[in-house]
Amino acid sequence: MKILQGVSASAGIGAGAVYVVPEAEQAAVDKRPISESEVETQWKRFLQAVEQVKKDLSAISDAAASSDNKEQADIFAAYSVMLDDPVFADQIKKAHASSLLNIEYVVYEQYQLMAETMRSTGDAYLSQRADDICDVFGRVVNSLLEKKRFDVESVPEKAVIVAKMLMPTDAVMLAKRHPAAVVLEEGGVNSHFAILARNYAIPAVLGIKDILQNATNGDRAIVNGDTGSVVINPDEVKARQYERDRAAEEKREKELAAFKTKEAVSSDGVKFGIYANIGSTEEAEAASKEGADGIGLFRTEFLFMNANRILSEDEQYKVYSKVLKTMGKKPVTIRTLDAGADKVVPLEELTEADETNPLLGWRAIRVSLAKPELFKTQLRALFRASVHGNLRIMFPLVCTVEELEKALEIAAEVKQELKEEKIKFAEDVQTGIMVETAAAAFISDFFAGMADFFSVGTNDLTQYSLGVDRDNTRVSYLFDEMHPAILRMIQQVVKNAAAKDIPVSVCGEMASRPVGIAVLAGLGVRNFSMSASQVCTAKELLSKHSVKEFEALAQKALNTSSAAKIKKLAESLLN
C-alpha cells in the first residue's frame, strides 16, 4: 500500500482500477528546412488544419450546449476564439517565412514560446491559460501531422485515470468513460481541465510528482478529492475506511445542496448576501448553479490575460452581457481593469515597464486614468451591457479622492457620449471602489460620500498594511488577514459606510474562511464574495450562529493582540 499526497482540484471520493494514460507523442516534432517555394503550400495546410480543429471544437461545443453543459460549451467556444486570433496567426506566418522551417515545427515552437512566456510571469492563472494554448494549438499540430491522442475507447469504464498531464479536450473525451477519479502529476486547480472535472463531478487530485512511478495499470486506487490523498493498492482497513468516507461524503453533499435554494440567514434572522468571485463566463454559470446571490467580483483583467491582447469594445460587451444575462436580476459587480504588478496584460507600457516594486507601481486605476481611451472603451462596453442585467461598476486600488473624482468624471463622459449616439444603457448603474490600502480605509468617510458601495479586498489590504509580499516564502508567514490592525481598519470602513448608508462587502480570501466570516459578520459586514464552491458552506455556517454571537466574538477580537489568538477565539465559537 502506498499513500500519496497532492492538491485537491475537484471534490469527491472515487475508487477503482488504475488506467495510466500514455504520454502524448507530440513532444517530438521534427524540424526540417524547406524551400521558399514550399512556404505558401505549407501555410495553406496550416489554415486547413485550423479550420479542421475549429470544426472539431464546434461539434464538441454544440453537443455540450444541447446537453445543457454550458461550462464546457463556453470553454470550447473560447478555444475557437484563440484559433481566430489574427495577431498570433500573423506571428506564426512571419516566423514561418523568415525561418524557412516546416510549418508543424514553427507552430509548435511559437505556441510553446507563448506558453512559456505566460508561465514565466509566476501568475497561477496565466500558467493555467498557457495549458489551454498548448491544448488548442497542440490539436492543430496533431492535425498537420495526422496524429491522434490516445484512443478513449481503450480506457475502461469507471477507472481511476492516472496521467502526467491532461488537457480540457481530454477531459471531455474521458468523461464518456465515467471515470471514478483522475490523478495528475501536473496541472492547476483553476485550469480548464479542473473546471471540467468539477463540472462532471469527477474527483480529481493534481500535483503528485511521482504518481507515474507508483501506479501501474490494474492497480487499485482510492482518490480523495476533498483531502488530496491517493492510496494505491489499499489494505483492508483503508478499503473499509473508503466505504465509510464515501457514505459520509454523500450525506454531506445532500446537506450542503439544500442551501443552494436558501437565503443566507443567521440563526437570529439577520440576512446576508453571499456572492461569487469570477474571472470568466463559465465561472458565472457555476455561481448561478451554486445559488450565489450575485457576482461580488468579476476580475476583467483575466479576459485580457487569457486573450493575450487588448479586447475591443464589442468583444468586452459580449462577455459582460453574457455574465449579466446568466445572473438575471441578481447584482453583478464588474471591476475595471486591474492591470499591472503580477497581472500582466499585453499593454506596451506595462510589458516594457522596469519597476523596482511593481506592486507599488503603475497598476489598476492608475493605468486606467493614464490611458483614458483604454478606460473609456471598457466603460462603454460595460454601460452598453448594463441593459442585460443588474450591473455595478467597481474601480480598483483607489487611494485618493482625486482618483475617484476623475474616474467618475470619465464615466459621466462615456454616458453622455452614448446618449448622443442614441445607444441604450441603464441610467442607474452604481459605481463603487475597492478598499485595498490603509489610505483608502482611513479616508473611507470621504469616499462614502462619493461611492455607491465599498468592497474590501483583504488580500491586498493585508499585504500593503503589513508590508508583506504574500508570494515571498521568506516572509509569507507574516501575512495574516486576521491581524488586529486589519480587523480595526475593516471596522472603520464598515462604520463609515453605515454613516452614509452604503453597503460593504468583503471579497478577499478572508471572506471564504469560516473564522474570517465569523469575525467579519461580528464587525458588521453583511455581504461576502468568494469562489462559487464555497457559497453553500458559507450559508450553512451563518445559519448555525446568531449575529449576537458573532458580535461578541468580534469585540473580543478587536481587543486581542495577535492573529493566532483571534483565530483560536473564532474556532472555539465555530467548533
C-alpha positions in Angstrom: 0.0 0.0 0.0 1.3 3.5 -0.9 -0.3 6.8 0.3 0.5 9.9 -1.8 -0.5 13.5 -1.3 -1.4 16.1 -3.9 -3.7 19.1 -4.2 -7.5 18.8 -4.4 -8.9 20.1 -7.7 -12.3 18.5 -7.7 -14.1 17.3 -4.6 -15.4 13.8 -4.0 -14.1 10.3 -3.3 -13.6 7.7 -6.0 -12.1 4.2 -6.2 -11.3 1.7 -9.0 -8.7 0.1 -11.2 -5.9 2.4 -12.4 -5.6 3.2 -16.0 -2.4 5.1 -17.0 -2.8 7.4 -19.9 0.2 7.1 -22.3 2.0 10.3 -22.7 1.4 12.2 -25.9 3.9 11.6 -28.7 3.6 15.2 -29.9 6.6 16.4 -27.8 9.0 15.4 -30.6 8.0 17.4 -33.7 10.6 17.0 -36.5 12.4 20.2 -37.5 13.4 20.4 -41.2 14.3 23.1 -43.6 12.0 24.0 -46.5 12.4 26.0 -49.7 10.8 29.4 -50.4 8.6 27.7 -52.9 7.0 25.5 -50.2 6.0 28.3 -47.9 2.7 29.1 -49.5 1.6 25.5 -49.8 2.5 24.8 -46.1 0.7 27.9 -45.0 -2.4 26.7 -46.7 -2.0 23.4 -44.9 -1.9 25.3 -41.6 -5.1 27.2 -42.4 -6.8 23.9 -43.3 -5.7 22.4 -40.0 -7.0 25.4 -38.1 -10.4 25.0 -39.8 -10.5 21.3 -39.1 -9.8 21.9 -35.4 -12.4 24.6 -35.3 -14.9 22.2 -36.8 -14.0 19.5 -34.2 -14.3 22.0 -31.3 -17.6 23.4 -32.7 -19.0 19.9 -32.8 -18.0 19.4 -29.1 -19.3 22.8 -28.2 -22.7 22.2 -29.9 -23.1 18.9 -28.2 -22.3 20.4 -24.9 -24.8 23.2 -25.4 -27.5 20.8 -26.4 -26.9 18.8 -23.3 -27.2 21.9 -21.1 -23.4 21.7 -20.3 -22.7 25.4 -20.8 -19.4 25.5 -19.0 -18.0 23.0 -21.4 -19.5 24.8 -24.4 -18.1 28.1 -23.2 -14.6 26.7 -22.8 -14.5 25.3 -26.4 -16.1 28.5 -27.8 -13.1 30.3 -26.2 -10.8 27.9 -27.9 -12.3 28.8 -31.2 -11.6 32.5 -30.4 -7.9 31.6 -29.8 -7.7 30.0 -33.2 -9.1 33.1 -34.8 -6.5 35.4 -33.1 -5.1 37.4 -36.0 -2.1 38.6 -34.1 -0.9 35.1 -33.2 -1.6 33.9 -36.7 0.5 36.7 -38.2 3.3 35.9 -35.7 3.3 32.3 -36.9 3.2 33.4 -40.5 6.2 35.7 -40.2 8.2 33.1 -38.2 7.4 30.5 -40.9 8.5 32.8 -43.8 11.7 34.0 -42.1 12.9 30.7 -40.7 12.1 28.5 -43.7 11.3 25.6 -41.4 8.4 23.2 -41.8 5.0 24.6 -40.6 4.5 21.9 -38.0 7.7 22.8 -36.2 7.0 26.6 -36.4 3.5 26.3 -35.0 4.8 24.0 -32.2 7.7 26.4 -31.4 5.5 29.5 -31.4 2.8 28.2 -29.1 5.4 26.8 -26.8 7.2 30.2 -26.6 3.9 32.0 -25.9 3.0 29.4 -23.2 6.5 29.7 -21.6 6.2 33.5 -21.5 2.8 33.2 -19.7 4.2 30.7 -17.2 7.3 32.8 -16.5 5.1 35.6 -15.0 4.6 33.3 -12.0 0.9 34.1 -12.1 -1.1 30.9 -11.5 -4.0 32.0 -13.7 -1.7 32.7 -16.7 0.1 29.5 -16.2 -3.1 27.6 -16.4 -4.2 29.5 -19.5 -0.9 28.5 -21.1 -2.1 25.0 -20.8 -5.2 25.9 -22.9 -2.9 27.4 -25.6 -0.9 24.2 -25.7 -4.1 22.1 -25.9 -5.7 24.0 -28.8 -2.6 24.6 -30.9 -1.4 21.1 -30.0 -4.5 19.9 -31.8 -3.5 22.0 -34.8 -0.1 20.3 -34.9 -1.6 16.9 -34.5 -3.9 17.7 -37.4 -0.9 18.7 -39.5 0.9 15.5 -38.5 -2.2 13.4 -38.9 -1.7 12.2 -35.3 -4.3 11.4 -32.7 -4.0 11.2 -28.9 -4.8 8.0 -27.0 -7.8 6.0 -28.0 -10.5 6.9 -25.5 -12.3 3.6 -26.3 -9.4 1.7 -24.8 -10.0 3.4 -21.4 -12.0 1.0 -19.1 -15.2 2.5 -17.6 -15.1 3.7 -14.0 -11.3 3.6 -13.9 -9.0 5.8 -11.9 -7.3 7.8 -14.6 -3.6 8.5 -13.9 -1.5 10.8 -16.2 1.3 13.3 -16.3 -1.0 16.0 -17.7 -4.4 16.1 -19.3 -6.0 18.9 -21.4 -9.6 20.1 -21.4 -10.2 18.2 -24.6 -9.1 15.0 -22.9 -11.5 15.7 -20.0 -14.4 15.8 -22.5 -13.5 12.6 -24.1 -12.7 10.7 -20.9 -16.0 11.8 -19.3 -17.7 9.5 -21.7 -16.0 6.6 -19.9 -17.4 7.7 -16.5 -14.1 7.7 -14.6 -14.1 7.1 -10.9 -11.4 9.7 -10.4 -8.4 11.5 -12.0 -4.9 11.8 -10.6 -2.3 14.0 -12.4 1.3 14.7 -11.9 0.9 18.3 -13.1 -1.9 20.9 -13.5 -3.6 23.7 -11.6 -6.8 23.9 -9.6 -8.1 26.7 -11.7 -7.2 25.2 -15.1 -10.0 24.4 -17.6 -9.3 20.7 -17.0 -10.0 21.2 -13.3 -13.1 23.3 -14.1 -14.4 20.5 -16.3 -13.6 17.8 -13.7 -15.7 19.8 -11.2 -18.4 20.2 -13.8 -18.6 16.5 -14.4 -18.3 15.8 -10.6 -15.2 13.7 -11.2 -12.9 13.6 -8.1 -9.5 14.9 -9.1 -6.1 15.3 -7.3 -3.3 17.2 -9.0 0.4 17.8 -8.4 1.5 14.3 -7.3 5.0 14.4 -8.8 5.8 10.7 -8.6 2.4 9.2 -9.4 3.6 7.6 -12.6 6.3 5.8 -10.7 3.9 4.5 -8.1 0.9 3.4 -10.1 0.6 0.9 -13.0 -2.4 -0.4 -15.0 -4.6 -2.6 -13.0 -3.6 -1.3 -9.5 -6.4 -0.5 -7.1 -6.6 3.1 -6.1 -8.7 5.3 -3.7 -8.8 9.0 -4.5 -10.0 11.6 -2.0 -10.6 14.8 -3.9 -11.5 16.5 -0.6 -8.2 16.0 1.1 -5.9 15.5 -1.9 -4.8 12.0 -0.8 -4.4 9.0 -3.1 -4.0 5.4 -1.8 -2.5 2.8 -4.2 -3.4 -0.8 -3.5 -5.1 -0.1 -0.2 -5.2 -2.7 2.5 -8.5 -3.9 4.0 -8.5 -1.2 6.7 -8.2 1.5 4.1 -10.8 -0.1 1.9 -13.3 -0.1 4.7 -12.4 3.5 5.6 -13.2 4.4 2.0 -16.7 3.0 2.2 -17.3 5.0 5.4 -15.9 8.2 3.9 -18.0 7.7 0.7 -21.2 7.4 2.7 -20.3 10.4 4.8 -19.5 12.4 1.7 -22.8 11.6 0.1 -24.6 12.7 3.2 -22.6 15.9 3.4 -23.3 16.7 -0.3 -27.0 16.4 0.3 -26.8 18.7 3.4 -25.0 21.4 1.5 -27.0 21.1 -1.7 -30.1 22.1 0.3 -28.5 25.6 0.8 -28.4 26.3 -3.0 -32.0 27.5 -2.9 -31.9 29.0 0.6 -31.1 32.6 1.6 -28.2 33.2 3.9 -29.7 33.9 7.3 -28.3 33.8 10.8 -30.0 31.8 13.5 -31.5 35.1 14.8 -32.9 36.1 11.4 -30.3 38.5 10.1 -29.9 38.2 6.3 -26.6 38.2 4.5 -25.6 38.4 0.8 -23.3 35.6 -0.4 -21.7 36.4 -3.8 -19.2 34.8 -6.1 -15.8 35.9 -7.4 -15.3 35.1 -11.0 -12.9 35.6 -13.9 -14.9 34.1 -16.8 -18.3 33.3 -18.1 -18.1 29.7 -17.2 -17.5 30.7 -13.6 -20.6 32.8 -13.7 -22.5 29.7 -14.7 -21.1 27.8 -11.7 -22.1 30.7 -9.4 -25.6 30.6 -10.6 -25.8 26.8 -10.1 -24.5 27.1 -6.5 -27.1 29.6 -5.5 -24.9 32.7 -5.2 -26.8 35.9 -4.6 -24.9 37.6 -7.4 -21.4 38.3 -8.6 -19.3 40.2 -6.0 -16.2 40.5 -8.1 -15.6 39.9 -11.8 -11.9 40.2 -12.5 -11.9 41.6 -16.0 -8.1 41.6 -16.4 -8.3 37.8 -16.8 -10.1 38.4 -20.1 -7.2 40.4 -21.4 -4.6 38.0 -20.0 -6.4 35.0 -21.4 -6.6 36.5 -24.9 -3.1 37.9 -24.6 -4.3 41.1 -26.3 -6.4 44.2 -25.6 -10.0 43.3 -26.3 -12.2 45.6 -28.4 -15.4 47.2 -27.1 -17.6 44.7 -28.8 -15.6 41.7 -27.5 -15.9 43.0 -24.0 -19.6 43.9 -24.4 -20.4 40.3 -25.4 -18.6 38.9 -22.3 -20.2 41.3 -19.9 -23.6 40.8 -21.4 -23.4 37.1 -21.1 -22.5 37.2 -17.4 -25.3 39.7 -16.7 -27.8 37.5 -18.6 -26.6 34.5 -16.7 -27.3 36.1 -13.3 -30.6 37.6 -14.3 -31.8 40.2 -11.8 -29.0 39.5 -9.3 -26.3 42.2 -9.0 -23.1 41.7 -10.9 -20.1 43.8 -9.7 -17.6 44.1 -12.5 -14.2 45.5 -11.6 -12.5 47.7 -14.2 -9.1 46.6 -15.5 -6.7 45.7 -12.6 -3.6 45.5 -14.7 0.0 45.7 -13.6 2.2 44.0 -10.9 1.5 40.3 -11.2 -1.3 40.8 -13.7 0.5 41.2 -17.0 -1.8 42.4 -19.8 -0.4 43.0 -23.3 -0.1 46.8 -22.9 3.2 48.1 -24.3 3.8 50.5 -21.4 3.2 47.6 -18.9 5.2 44.9 -20.6 8.2 47.2 -21.1 8.0 48.7 -17.6 11.0 48.3 -15.5 9.7 48.9 -12.0 11.7 48.0 -8.9 8.4 47.3 -7.0 5.5 46.8 -9.4 3.1 46.1 -6.6 3.6 49.7 -5.5 3.8 51.0 -9.1 1.8 51.6 -12.2 -1.3 49.4 -11.8 -5.1 49.2 -11.5 -6.9 52.6 -11.6 -3.6 54.3 -12.2 -3.3 52.6 -15.5 -6.9 53.3 -16.5 -6.6 57.0 -15.7 -3.3 57.3 -17.5 -4.9 55.5 -20.6 -8.3 57.2 -20.9 -9.1 55.6 -24.3 -8.5 52.1 -22.8 -10.6 53.1 -19.8 -13.4 54.6 -22.0 -13.5 51.5 -24.2 -14.1 49.3 -21.2 -16.7 51.7 -19.7 -18.6 51.9 -23.0 -18.7 48.1 -23.1 -19.9 48.0 -19.5 -22.6 50.6 -19.8 -23.9 49.1 -23.1 -24.1 45.7 -21.4 -26.0 47.2 -18.4 -29.3 46.8 -20.2 -29.0 43.0 -19.8 -28.9 42.8 -16.0 -28.1 44.5 -12.7 -24.7 45.9 -13.3 -22.4 47.6 -10.7 -19.0 49.0 -11.7 -16.1 48.9 -9.3 -12.7 50.8 -9.5 -9.6 49.0 -8.1 -6.9 50.4 -5.8 -8.4 53.9 -5.4 -6.3 55.7 -2.8 -7.2 59.3 -3.3 -10.4 61.3 -3.6 -8.9 62.9 -6.8 -8.6 59.4 -8.4 -12.3 58.6 -7.7 -13.4 62.1 -8.9 -11.5 61.6 -12.2 -12.9 58.0 -12.7 -16.4 59.3 -12.1 -15.8 62.2 -14.5 -14.7 59.8 -17.3 -17.7 57.6 -16.6 -20.0 60.6 -16.9 -18.4 61.5 -20.2 -18.9 57.9 -21.5 -22.6 58.1 -20.6 -23.0 61.4 -22.3 -21.4 60.0 -25.5 -23.7 57.0 -25.5 -26.7 59.3 -25.1 -25.5 61.4 -28.1 -25.1 58.2 -30.1 -28.5 57.0 -29.0 -27.1 53.8 -27.6 -29.2 52.4 -24.7 -27.8 51.8 -21.3 -29.1 51.7 -17.7 -29.1 55.1 -16.1 -28.9 53.7 -12.5 -25.7 51.8 -12.7 -24.0 52.0 -9.3 -20.2 52.8 -9.0 -18.1 51.8 -6.1 -14.5 51.2 -5.1 -12.2 48.5 -3.8 -10.7 49.3 -0.4 -7.3 47.8 -0.6 -4.9 50.1 1.2 -4.7 51.6 4.6 -5.0 55.0 2.9 -8.4 54.1 1.5 -9.6 52.6 4.8 -8.6 55.7 6.8 -10.3 58.2 4.5 -13.3 55.9 3.7 -15.5 58.6 5.3 -14.7 60.8 2.4 -15.2 58.0 -0.2 -18.5 57.1 1.4 -19.9 60.4 0.2 -18.9 59.7 -3.4 -19.2 55.9 -3.9 -22.4 53.8 -4.0 -20.7 50.9 -2.3 -17.4 49.5 -0.9 -15.7 46.2 -1.5 -12.8 45.4 0.9 -10.1 43.4 -0.8 -8.5 41.8 2.2 -5.6 40.2 0.2 -4.1 43.5 -0.9 -5.2 45.4 2.2 -3.3 42.8 4.3 -0.3 42.8 2.0 0.1 46.6 1.9 -0.8 47.2 5.5 1.6 44.6 7.0 4.3 45.2 4.4 4.4 41.6 3.4 4.7 40.1 -0.1 2.4 37.0 0.3 4.3 35.3 -2.5 7.6 35.6 -0.8 8.2 32.4 1.1 10.7 34.1 3.4 8.1 36.5 4.8 4.7 34.9 3.8 4.3 33.5 7.4 3.7 37.2 8.4 0.7 37.5 6.0 -2.4 37.1 8.1 -5.7 38.9 7.4 -6.8 38.2 11.0 -4.1 40.6 12.3 -5.8 43.0 14.7 -4.7 46.0 12.6 -6.6 44.7 9.6 -9.7 44.0 11.7 -9.7 47.5 13.1 -9.4 49.0 9.6 -12.3 46.9 8.4 -14.4 48.0 11.4 -13.6 51.7 10.5 -14.7 51.1 6.9 -17.9 49.4 7.9 -18.7 52.3 10.3 -18.0 55.0 7.7 -20.1 53.2 5.1 -23.0 52.8 7.6 -22.9 56.5 8.3 -23.7 57.2 4.6 -26.0 54.1 4.3 -23.9 52.4 1.6 -23.2 48.6 1.6 -19.9 46.9 2.3 -18.8 43.6 1.0 -15.5 41.6 1.5 -14.1 39.8 -1.4 -10.7 38.5 -0.4 -9.7 35.0 0.8 -10.8 36.1 4.3 -14.4 36.1 3.2 -14.4 32.4 2.3 -12.8 31.1 5.5 -15.1 30.2 8.4 -13.1 32.1 11.0 -13.0 35.1 8.7 -16.7 35.0 8.1 -17.5 34.8 11.8 -15.3 37.8 12.7 -16.4 39.9 9.7 -20.1 39.2 10.5 -19.4 40.5 14.0 -17.8 43.6 12.6 -21.0 44.4 10.7 -20.1 43.0 7.3 -23.3 41.7 5.7 -22.0 40.8 2.2 -19.3 38.2 1.3 -17.8 37.3 -2.0 -16.0 34.0 -2.6 -15.4 31.2 -5.0 -18.7 29.6 -6.1 -17.8 26.3 -4.5 -17.8 28.0 -1.0 -21.2 29.6 -1.3 -23.3 26.8 0.3 -20.7 26.2 3.0 -20.9 29.9 4.0 -24.7 29.9 4.1 -24.6 26.8 6.3 -22.1 28.4 8.7 -24.1 31.6 9.1 -27.3 29.6 9.7 -25.8 27.9 12.7 -24.9 31.0 14.7 -26.5 34.3 15.8 -25.3 37.8 15.0 -25.0 38.4 18.7 -22.5 35.5 18.9 -20.5 37.0 16.0 -20.6 40.5 17.6 -19.3 39.2 20.9 -16.5 37.4 19.1 -15.6 40.5 17.1 -15.5 42.6 20.2 -13.0 40.2 21.8 -11.0 40.0 18.6 -10.6 43.8 18.4 -9.1 43.7 21.9 -6.8 40.7 21.2 -3.2 41.3 20.4 -2.4 38.6 17.8 -3.9 36.9 14.8 -3.2 33.5 16.2 -5.2 34.3 19.4 -8.0 35.8 17.4 -8.3 32.6 15.2 -8.4 30.5 18.4 -11.3 32.6 19.6 -13.2 32.1 16.4 -12.5 28.4 16.2 -13.8 28.0 19.7 -17.1 29.5 18.7 -17.4 27.6 15.4 -16.5 24.2 17.0 
